[in-house]
Amino acid sequence: MYKEINMKNLVSNVTELQEKLELIGRLQIAIVDEIAEIRPDFQAKFISIVLAQDKIREEFTEHINKVGDDDTKTMMMELNEIAEDLKENTNDAK
């Protein structure tokens, strides 16, 4: 029972998914902000988990390099160095 997908339906489905993902992202930010007010260490852990993903960190670094101020760019350079050190230490332990 193959159902033909036309471009209009595909675009509609992708748009709907984008809207749902944006909502999930906004909810996640609200939750992290709320918990971070109570437990500041939570936000640091959350951010470190997100930035541990190479692709996400690389995309975020590119964004910061385009729009960030010097302090933020320096912070991202330091975070990238830490991530590389952790990756090297993990590979050395194998």
Secondary structure, DSSP 8 states (H G I E B T S, - for coil): ------HHHHHHHHHHHHHHHHHHHHHHHHHHHHHHHH-HHHHHHHHHHHHTSHHHHHHHHHHHHHH--HHHHHHHHHHHHHHHHHHHHHHHH-
